[in-house]
Amino acid sequence: MARARVHPYPFDQSPLRIPIPARLVPDRAYESQEAFLRDFYRAERCVIACNLHAD
């Protein structure tokens, strides 16, 4: 789980857990943007949980 400190903290709740939609893309060099996007749109979708904390 990722963590981040936010200042100024605009939320009433700390920590605030937020989901971040993501995709699992192979970690490699791509010969073009089109090649990257082809892998990106075929990639498995997942959600990364992140906690925001008041300073």
C-alpha atoms as one frame of an Amber mdcrd trajectory, in Angstrom:
protein
   0.000   0.000   0.000   1.322   3.420  -0.931   1.350   6.316   1.536   1.519
  10.070   0.982   1.568  13.090   3.268  -0.476  16.062   2.058   0.025  19.660
   3.192  -2.233  21.526   3.480  -4.566  18.619   4.176  -8.042  19.433   2.766
  -9.902  16.345   4.055 -11.764  15.699   7.343 -10.452  12.140   7.711  -6.845
  11.062   8.221  -5.724   8.692   6.937  -7.944   8.793   3.871  -7.777   5.615
   1.798  -8.216   6.190  -1.928  -8.287   3.649  -4.748  -6.190   4.371  -7.855
  -7.149   2.453 -11.000  -4.060   1.023 -12.738  -2.921  -1.479 -15.349  -0.087
  -4.006 -15.174   2.097  -3.170 -18.190   5.336  -5.046 -18.991   8.429  -3.141
 -17.837  10.328  -2.884 -21.111  11.377  -0.393 -23.755   8.751   0.245 -26.429
   9.653   1.059 -30.021   6.740   3.490 -30.362   3.815   5.027 -28.545   1.497
   2.794 -30.564   3.335  -0.324 -29.328   3.035   0.876 -25.727  -0.670   1.680
 -26.117  -1.322  -1.751 -27.644   0.103  -3.386 -24.477  -1.532  -0.806 -22.219
  -5.073  -1.451 -23.474  -4.589  -5.227 -23.298  -3.054  -5.113 -19.810  -4.712
  -6.525 -16.718  -6.599  -3.904 -14.712  -6.043  -3.568 -10.983  -6.562  -1.091
  -8.143  -3.723   0.329  -6.056  -4.713   1.365  -2.533  -3.174   4.603  -1.271
  -3.469   6.269   2.144  -3.303  10.062   2.404  -2.163  11.403   5.799  -2.403
  14.846   7.353   0.960  16.477   7.988
